[in-house]
Amino acid sequence: MFQDVKPSSFGGTFIVKAASDACTPEDLTSEQKLIAQTASQFAMECSVCKVYSSEAFDTVVDEALQLHGGAGFIQDYEIESVYRDSRINRIFEGTNEINRLVLPMHFLRKVKSGELVLNQETLEQAYGAIKEENDLLPLEKKAVHTVRYLLLLLLSEALKVAKEHIVHEQEALMKLSNLAIGLYAMESAVIRTEKAVRKNGKENEQLKVDLTELVVDLTMREVRDEATQLINGIATGKKHQALHYELQTVMSDFQYEGTFTKTRRVADSLIESDRYTC
Ligand SMILES: Cc1cc2nc3c(=O)[nH]c(=O)nc-3n(C[C@H](O)[C@H](O)[C@H](O)COP(=O)(O)OP(=O)(O)OC[C@H]3O[C@@H](n4cnc5c(N)ncnc54)[C@H](O)[C@@H]3O)c2cc1C
């Protein structure tokens, strides 16, 4: 499958060859096998990037068409084809639903192999990280640790309830997946922005800081909603109450201020850059 696609970032044709149904492992050289094996370790990250980027792109394109008004809906304007073409990204290369279902399977495999131990100690460690002090982007790092803790907590609760049937609990898997996607998106933004700020100073990297704060704000609102739905789906009685209490407690710090100002600064910098078309 996907023989005609050449993803340049993963060793081009090697990986396409490795992924092909028509190709057996015996056809591969040792170097090609090594590349395929190494790339497969990043399967989780690939799923996250595919789902997150295709949905972010759809949001951008949808808004861009809206800005054109009725003109955006007719073929004379480039945005019409961009809007139509963007839609396929959620369908091919693994539909987003299938990528979402596949994602938690990687965690479950790690739990089964013992690589990820979901016990009290792991949860306490994850909870402890939320309390760590940070000099740069403290709230954003706290958000990353909070979502990691929630993901581990809710994965462990879902496993307790569904046991080996968890693989059939698609609604729960989708929600867990959304937490993992949010976590990855926030952590990537935080790490990149921290690196830039340490190198160039905050005053020169205000745009990255604003964007990171806005991503974290948006993601934490989504996480709150996804986690709420997951708890409502998997827990009952006292456990249901306790999980909601825990969710509220760990989420209580994430009330962002000045979001309109930050959004306007981002918009101003886009206008100043004068790099958009249509
Ligand atoms: C323009 C275009 C280019 C393409 N290029 C290629 C290519 O180069 N190489 C190639 O191999 N293929 C290609 N495809 C095929 C593409 O990969 C498939 O369309 C895609 O994998 C989805 O399969 P399907 O269309 O059979 O949908 P189905 O598998 O029938 O799925 C239908 C819908 O149900 C959802 N769904 C299915 N199972 C579940 C579930 N358990 N839970 C929740 N939702 C579920 C899916 O996400 C999807 O939204 C292309 C398709 C298009 C339209």
The ligand as a Tripos MOL2 file, in Angstrom:
@<TRIPOS>MOLECULE
LIG
   53    58     1     0     0
SMALL
NO_CHARGES

@<TRIPOS>ATOM
      1 C1         -7.6480   11.1770   -3.4610 C.3       1 LIG1
      2 C2         -7.3190    9.8610   -2.8270 C.ar      1 LIG1
      3 C3         -6.0150    9.3930   -2.9420 C.ar      1 LIG1
      4 C4         -5.6720    8.1580   -2.3860 C.ar      1 LIG1
      5 N1         -4.3900    7.7170   -2.5260 N.ar      1 LIG1
      6 C5         -4.0530    6.4870   -2.0830 C.ar      1 LIG1
      7 C6         -2.7360    5.9600   -2.2940 C.ar      1 LIG1
      8 O1         -1.8930    6.6190   -2.8820 O.2       1 LIG1
      9 N2         -2.4500    4.7270   -1.8430 N.ar      1 LIG1
     10 C7         -3.3790    3.9780   -1.2010 C.ar      1 LIG1
     11 O2         -3.0700    2.8580   -0.8130 O.2       1 LIG1
     12 N3         -4.6320    4.4690   -0.9400 N.ar      1 LIG1
     13 C8         -4.9910    5.6800   -1.3720 C.ar      1 LIG1
     14 N4         -6.2760    6.1650   -1.1620 N.ar      1 LIG1
     15 C9         -7.2360    5.3430   -0.4260 C.3       1 LIG1
     16 C10        -7.3240    5.8220    1.0270 C.3       1 LIG1
     17 O3         -6.1820    5.4110    1.7200 O.3       1 LIG1
     18 C11        -8.6080    5.2300    1.6240 C.3       1 LIG1
     19 O4         -9.6980    5.9710    1.0800 O.3       1 LIG1
     20 C12        -8.5820    5.3250    3.1460 C.3       1 LIG1
     21 O5         -7.6400    4.4420    3.6610 O.3       1 LIG1
     22 C13        -9.9710    5.0000    3.7630 C.3       1 LIG1
     23 O6        -10.4200    3.7740    3.3350 O.3       1 LIG1
     24 P1        -11.8860    3.6410    2.7100 P.3       1 LIG1
     25 O7        -12.0560    4.7530    1.7310 O.co2     1 LIG1
     26 O8        -12.0310    2.2550    2.2690 O.co2     1 LIG1
     27 O9        -12.8710    3.9440    3.9290 O.3       1 LIG1
     28 P2        -13.4110    2.8980    4.9910 P.3       1 LIG1
     29 O10       -12.2960    2.0530    5.4930 O.co2     1 LIG1
     30 O11       -14.5980    2.2280    4.4050 O.co2     1 LIG1
     31 O12       -13.8680    3.8680    6.1510 O.3       1 LIG1
     32 C14       -15.0260    4.7150    6.0360 C.3       1 LIG1
     33 C15       -15.0670    5.6440    7.2220 C.3       1 LIG1
     34 O13       -15.3020    4.8970    8.4220 O.3       1 LIG1
     35 C16       -14.3190    5.2050    9.3860 C.3       1 LIG1
     36 N5        -14.0390    4.0280   10.1960 N.ar      1 LIG1
     37 C17       -13.6660    2.8140    9.7640 C.ar      1 LIG1
     38 N6        -13.4930    1.9940   10.8030 N.ar      1 LIG1
     39 C18       -13.7500    2.7060   11.9150 C.ar      1 LIG1
     40 C19       -13.7670    2.4150   13.2850 C.ar      1 LIG1
     41 N7        -13.4590    1.2280   13.7380 N.pl3     1 LIG1
     42 N8        -14.1060    3.3960   14.1510 N.ar      1 LIG1
     43 C20       -14.4210    4.6340   13.7090 C.ar      1 LIG1
     44 N9        -14.4350    4.9710   12.4050 N.ar      1 LIG1
     45 C21       -14.1160    4.0110   11.5300 C.ar      1 LIG1
     46 C22       -13.0980    5.6420    8.5870 C.3       1 LIG1
     47 O14       -12.2470    6.4470    9.3790 O.3       1 LIG1
     48 C23       -13.7570    6.4050    7.4500 C.3       1 LIG1
     49 O15       -14.0390    7.7210    7.8600 O.3       1 LIG1
     50 C24        -6.6440    7.3910   -1.6930 C.ar      1 LIG1
     51 C25        -7.9550    7.8900   -1.5560 C.ar      1 LIG1
     52 C26        -8.3000    9.1030   -2.1160 C.ar      1 LIG1
     53 C27        -9.7250    9.6030   -1.9860 C.3       1 LIG1
@<TRIPOS>BOND
     1     1     2 1
     2     2     3 ar
     3     2    52 ar
     4     3     4 ar
     5     4     5 ar
     6     4    50 ar
     7     5     6 ar
     8     6     7 ar
     9     6    13 1
    10     7     8 2
    11     7     9 ar
    12     9    10 ar
    13    10    11 2
    14    10    12 ar
    15    12    13 ar
    16    13    14 ar
    17    14    15 1
    18    14    50 ar
    19    15    16 1
    20    16    17 1
    21    16    18 1
    22    18    19 1
    23    18    20 1
    24    20    21 1
    25    20    22 1
    26    22    23 1
    27    23    24 1
    28    24    25 2
    29    24    26 1
    30    24    27 1
    31    27    28 1
    32    28    29 2
    33    28    30 1
    34    28    31 1
    35    31    32 1
    36    32    33 1
    37    33    34 1
    38    33    48 1
    39    34    35 1
    40    35    36 1
    41    35    46 1
    42    36    37 ar
    43    36    45 ar
    44    37    38 ar
    45    38    39 ar
    46    39    40 ar
    47    39    45 ar
    48    40    41 1
    49    40    42 ar
    50    42    43 ar
    51    43    44 ar
    52    44    45 ar
    53    46    47 1
    54    46    48 1
    55    48    49 1
    56    50    51 ar
    57    51    52 ar
    58    52    53 1
@<TRIPOS>SUBSTRUCTURE
     1 LIG1         1 GROUP 0 **** ****
